[in-house]
Amino acid sequence: MKWDRSFIDGAILLNQNTTHIHGNDASISIHYWGAKQQHYNNKPHQHSFFELCYIVNGVGTYIDDGKEFPLKKDVLFLSRPYIKHQILSQTGLDIIFVGFEINKKETADHINELFTSLESSEKFYTATASELPIVKLWTSLLTLMNQPFLTFNDSLQGLGSAFFFSILEHFNDQRTPIKKKKLTSSFLIYQAKLYINDNIHRALKLDDVADYIFISGRHLSRIFKAELGQTFSSYVRKERVRKAGNLLTGTDLTNEEIAKMTGFDNVHYFSSVFSSEMGLPPGEFREKFRKNVGEGVTMNEFIQ
């Protein structure tokens, strides 16, 4: 892997826009995203949180709890909470890094257990990591942040969740096995949500979405109920209405145009479903929003 200027720009944008990652099972606070060229020595120190580092180029030494580990291109290491550590380099390192911790009150018990186990894991150093999912997801996050409008896309949260779960997967020393079924279900739901969002203007059938993510319709139906507490059809209907609400309050499109863009067969069906979900027909909804704008109500607050 070669150093890319987009790593620095991506870290700056991530610090501005992504200080929290919220998944179905976990909530993570990010203290900082970092990317630096020519990183030399630092003093021995410790954190109350995790810090993950990846060496893009250069040579040096990592000292963890008094033990030395060589640093070179493609090394990945995890500094654990309250363990004294230090980086030394005479020639300078090109490095990306991120500091983070779990929000225990907003995280499922089994994920909290995994992070607690990770604090004392003996697996925290990997000599060759360029092909690991952690590194691929991480560098993708950094480079994709430079693309227009990514910060407004739910996919950023999905990529972030996948990145942090890949850390658990890789550095877990197997004393606390990861519940793969639970994590897999969450990721499948994430994939299904992306497909639905990208195809909201089309007819969305359960089996079509299931085929896209290579599972059966029965399995997709089951995990929608288990993960989201609602049926597939209910989720799709609410997403169509949510999208329509945004278009009603943020554009001057007609009801016919909005119905077509959000996958409703005709404007009469659109009006009926929208009224049922929101308590107002589309025209009154738009009019009421515009009256509330003057009172400082944002579009998302109004729709919610």
N, C-alpha and C positions, 0 to 999 in steps of 0.2 A: 504494500500500500504506500502511496506517495502522499506527502503533505499537500493539503488543499486549502487555499485561502477561505473557502466557504466554511471550513470548520470554525474559524474565528467568528465570521459573520453569523453563522448558525447558532453558536453559543450565545452571542449577544442577543439575538432574537428570542432564543429559548428563555433566557433570563428575563426578558421583557414580557413574555407571553405564557410561559409554561412553568409555573412554580409549584403546581400541584398536578398529580395524575390521579384520576378517579376511575377505578374499574368496578366491576360487579362485586368483587371480593376484597379489594384493597384500595386504600387511599395513601398516597405517598407524597410527602413534602420534599421539594428539591431546594436545597440551600443555595446551590450554584451549579451552572453548567460552565465548563471552562475549556479553552483551547489555547495553547501557548507554544511558541517556538523559542528555542534556546533557553530552556529552563535549567538553571544550574542548581546549586545547593540550597537546601532549606534547613532550618534548625530542627532538632528532635521535638516532636509535638504529638498531640493526640486530639481526637474529636469525640463528641458525644454521639456522632452519627457515622454512617458508612461513607467512604470515599472510594470510588472506582477510578482506576487510571489505566490508560492504554498508551504504550510507547509507539509512536509512528516512525520515529527515526532517532538515532543517537545511542550512546552507551553510557552506563553509569551503574549505581548500586542502590538497591532498596534495602533499608534496615528495618526489620519488623521485630519488636520485642527482643532486640539485641542480636538477632540473626541476620546475616547478609544474604541477599539474593541478587544475581546479576540482572541488570537492565540493558535491553537491546531492542532492536526493531521487533515489533509484534508481541512483546510481553504485555500481559494483562494481570493486574493485581488489585486486590480488594483490601483496603485498610479498614479494620473493624473498630467499633467504638471502644474508647478508653484503652487502646493498645498503642504505646508509643512507637512512632515510626519516623523515617527520615529518607529523603531522596538526595543522593550525591551524584554529581556529574562534573567532570573537568571540561568537557567539550560542549556540553549543552544537549538537552533532549527536546524533541518535538513531541508534545504530549497532549492528549485530551483527557478530561477528568470531569467527574460529577459527584457532588456531595448530596446525600439524601437520607431520609429516615421514614419509617412507617408511622402513620397516624393510627395508633392502636384502637382508639374508640370507634373509628370508622372502618375497621378492617375485620374480616371474618377470623374467628378463633384459630382455624387451622393455618391461615397465612401468618398470623401473629406468631404462632409456634415456629414456623419455618424461619422467620426473621430472627427470632430469639436464638434458634439453633445456629443461624449463620454468624452470630456474634462470636461464637467460640469454635467455628469450623476450622479445621486444620487444612482445608483446601482453599487457599486464598491467592495462589500464585500459579500462573500458566505461562510457560515459556514461549509457546507458539499459538497465537490466538486469532490470526487474521481471518480464518475461515469459520470462526464460531458465530452462531446467531447473535450473540451479544454485540460483537463488533460490527457486523453487517447492519443490524437494526440501529445501532448508535450512530454510525457514520451516515446512514440514511436519514435519520432525524436531523442531523446537523446540516446536511446538504439540501434536504427538501425544505428546510425553513427558509431558504433563499427564494423559493418559488412563490409567485404572487398568490395571495388569498389562502395559503395553507393554514394560517393561524385561525381562520374562520371555519375550518373543516373538522368534523368529529374524528376524522381519521388520525389526527395528531394525538388525541387521547388514546386511541387504539394502538398506535405504534408505541406510544410511551408505556402503556400497560404491558405490551409484548416484550419490550426491552427490559423492564424491571423483573418480569417473571422469568426471563431468560437468565438473569443474574442468579435468581433462586435456583433455577434448574442446574446451572453450571457449578456454582460454588457450594451447593448443599453437599455435605460429606456422607449422605445416605443414612445418618443416624436417625433422621426424621424424614421418611419418604414423602415425596411430593404427591399429593392426590391428583394424579394426572387426569382422571375422569372429570373432576370439577373444573380444572383449568382448561381442558379441551372444550368442554361445553361452553364456557365463557367466550373462548376464541371463536367458536362456531357461530355463536350469537352475534359477535362483533362482525364477522364476515357477512352474515345474513343481513344485518342492519345496513352495511355499506351497499350491498346489492340493491336493497329496497330503496335506499336514498337515491342511488344513481338511476333507478328505473321507476321512480314514483309516477311518471307520466304514462306508464304502461299497465296492462292487466298483470297483476302479480299473483300467480298461483303458487300454493304451497310446494307442490312437486317441482315446479320450475326453479324456485329458489334453492330447494334441497339438492336438486341435480347440480346446480352451479357450485355448491360447496361439497359435493360428493358424499352426501348422506341420504338416507331415505326420508320421504315426507313424514312418515310416522315418527322417526327419531327427531326431526326438526320440530314437529308439533309438540313433542314431549318436552324438549329442552326449553321451548318458548314458555311453556307453563311453569317449568321448574325454575328457570332463571329470571323471568320477567313477571311471572304471576298473571299472565294473560295469554289469550290464544293468538295464533299467528294472524288471523283475519282481523282481530281487534287491534293489534299493533299496527297493521298496515292501514286500517281505516283512520286511526288516530294520527298516523304520520301524514296521510293525505290531507287531513283537516289542518294539522299544524302547518304544513307547507302552504296550504290555501290561505290560512290566516296571515302568514307572512306576506304573501302576495297581495292580499286585500289591503293590508295596512302600509305596505311599502311601495306599491305601484298603483297605476291608474288603469290596469288591465280590466277588461270586462269580466263578468261572471262566466261567460261562455269560454273566454280564453283561459281563465284560471281553472275551470273544470277540466278542460283538455290537458293542461299542463300538469294537473295532479291526478290524472288517471280515472276520472269519473266518466261514465258512459254518456251522460248528458247533463245539461245545466239543472234540470228539475231534480234529478237524483242527487246532484251535488248540493243543491239548496236544502234538500231534505236531510241528508246526512250531516251537513254542516250545522244546521239548526238543532238537530238532535244532540250533537256533541258539544256545541258552544252555547246553546240556549238562545241564540239569535240567528235570524237568516243572514246571509252574507252582506246584503246591502246595509242593514241596520248595524251589523258588526263594524263595518268600515266607517259608517257615520259616527258611531259612538266612540271609536278609537280617535278619530280626528278631533272630536270635542275634548277628549282627555289629553291630547298632545299639549295643549296650552297649560295644563296643570303639571307638566313635567313627567308624565308617565311614558316610559319607553315602550317600544313595540313588544319586546320579549316579556316585560312585566305585564303588559295588557293581555297578551295571549295566554300567559300562564295563569 
